């Protein structure tokens, strides 16, 4: 279990923008969780960060506004002002709301941080009440807390890098395929996991089931229990 629940180090490009102060302001204000019935297309367009689009719209708006002032053209002034207001409004909307995809990635990172801190209570907040991971000994008849604590204490995990992250989502159900490269006392370990998630109303994404697909480059049977 600790092979995928240890420290996720997401590539630095994720979350970087040319306007870090604005991002930090948006984070300090807090984000509203957009409901999962929004499709990825709609939620991604409205609520994800699109800095190039925003800058382009704002730049065109400024150019039109300046041209309108120089030519005393009210139509250009309106177009330019409208473009600037659109860029500002869209940016603030995206800062205020977290799309389902953003929340799903944040759930991965939150779970990883809790695992790195060996904080079992926080880890459990990311797992559904009927969470199953049979290949690491968590079944309907085994308590997740005891199994997680035992495995966290038995492995010398130093860090885990996400080398691949893919997801599919239909409303409040999502499946993620995550490939990890884990540094441990046993050396570097590559694993690929498939995680099934539910977006719980009033809470957030929670893992329902974790399946180990590959250990290294070898497929792992579902009936196999990893020691």
N, C-alpha and C positions, 0 to 999 in steps of 0.2 A: 504493500500500500504506500509506503513512504517513497517508492520510486517515482510516484506521480504527485504526491502530496507535499513534496519538499519545495525549496525556493524556486519559483518560476522567475526567470530573468527574461522579460519581454524585450525584444529588440528596441534600442533607444528611439528609432524613428517613430514608433507608435506614441502618439500623444505630443510630439514635438510640433511647434508652430512658430512662425516668425514673430508672434505677438504673445510671448509667455506671460507678461503682466495681465493681459486680458484673460488668458486661460486661468491664471491663478485667481483673478477676481471672480470668474464664473464658478470656480471650485469653492471659493470662500462663501459665495452666496448660496451654494447648495443647488443640486439639480433635482428637478421633478422627474419622476419615472414615467415615461410614456408607456401606455398600456400595450400589451403584446398583441392585441388584435390589429394594430397597424402593421401593414406589410413592410418587408425590408425596404422596398422601393420608396414608399411614402415616408417611413420613419427615417430612413437613411438620408433622403433628400432634405427633409425638414430639420432633423435634429443632429445629424452627424456634422463634423467640422469640414467645411469646404473653403479653406482659406483662399485658394486661387480664384474661385468663383466670386467670393466676397470682395477680394481686392480688385478683380476685373470690373465688377459692377460699380464699385465705389470710384475707381479711376475714370471710367467712362462718364459717370455722373459728374465728377469734378470738372472734366474737360468740357462737357456740355454746359455746365453752370458758368464756367469762366467765359466760354464763347457767348453765352446768352447775355452776360453782363457787358462784355465788350461791344456786342452788337445791339444791345438794348432789345433783345428778342425774348419776350415773355414765354413763348413756347419752349425755347431751349432752356430757359431758367427752370420751368416746371419739370421738364424731362430730367435735367441734371439734378435738381433737388429731389425728385422722386427716386432716381437711381441711388443717391446717397442714403436716403431714408430707407429704401429697400434693403441695401447692404447692412445698415445698422440694425434694422428690425430682424432680418434673417439671422444675423450673428447673435443677437440677444436671445432669439428663440432657441437656437442650437445650444447656447450656453445654459439656458434655463432648463432644458429637457435632456434626459438621457434616453437614447433609443434602446429598444430591446437588445440589439446587437452590442451596444456599448455596455449595457448592464451585464450581458452574458460574459464578455471579456473581463469586466471588473470582478465578476464572481470568481472566475478562475484565479485572478491575481489575489483577491482577498483570501481565498482558501489556501493559496500557496504561502502567503505571508503568515497566516495562522499556523501552518505546518512548520514553517521555518522557525517560528517562535515556540514550537511544541505546545501550542495553546489548543488543547483538545476541545474546550468549550466553544471557542470561536470556529474551529473546524466543523463542529457538529451543526453550527448555524447554517452551514452551506449544504448540509445533507438533509434529504427528506426523512421523515420518520420511518419509512419502509425502505431505506437505502440498502442496496445489495451490492456486494463485490465478492462473489463466491471464490474467485481465483486467489484472493488474498485472505480468505477465511471469514469474511463478513457475510453471513447468511441470515435467513429469517430467524434462526435459532441462536445466533451469536450476537453479542452486544458490540456495537461499533466502537464505543468508548474504550473498552478493554483491549480490543484488537488493535485499534489505532495507537493507543498508548504503548502496547507491547512492541509493535513494529517500529515506532519512532525511536524507541529506546534501544533497539537491537541493530539498527543501521547507522553507520557514520556518514550521513548525508551532509555534504558541504554546500552544494548548489545544484540546481537543475535548470537547463536552458531549453526554452521552447524553440525547436527547430522547424516545426510545422504546426499550423493551427487552422483548422477548417471547420465550418459549421453549416448546418442546414436547420431551418426553423419553419414551423407551421403554427402560427398563433402562439399558444402558451407551451408548446412542446419543441424542444431543440435537441439536436445530437451534434456533439463536437468530436472531431478526430484530432488528437494531440500527440505529436511526437516529441519526446523529451530526451535530452542528453544529460545524465545525472552523474555528478562527481561524488564518489563515496569512498569509504575505506577499502572497498573492493575494486576500486578503479572506476573508469568511465563506463556507464551502463546506458545503452540506448533502449528506450521502450516506446511503444505506440499504444495509446489508449483510446477507447471509444466511450464517451460519457453521455448518458441520457439525462436531460434536464427537464424540469417542469417550472414554469413561472407561476409561483404561488401568489394569488391575489393578496394585496396588503403587505406582502413580504418581498421576496425577490426570487431569482433563479435558484433552484435547489437540485442537487444530483439525486436521481432515482436509482441509477445503476452505473457501475463502472466495469468495463470489460477490458482485459489486457489482450490486445490483438497480436503484438509482436514483442519478443524479448531479443534485442539485437535485430537481426534480419530474419529470425525464425518465427514462424507463426506459432501462437500458443493456443492449444485446444481449450474450449470453454470449460471442459470438465477438469482441467488441470488446476491444482492448487500450488501456488508459488510459495516456497518455504521462506 
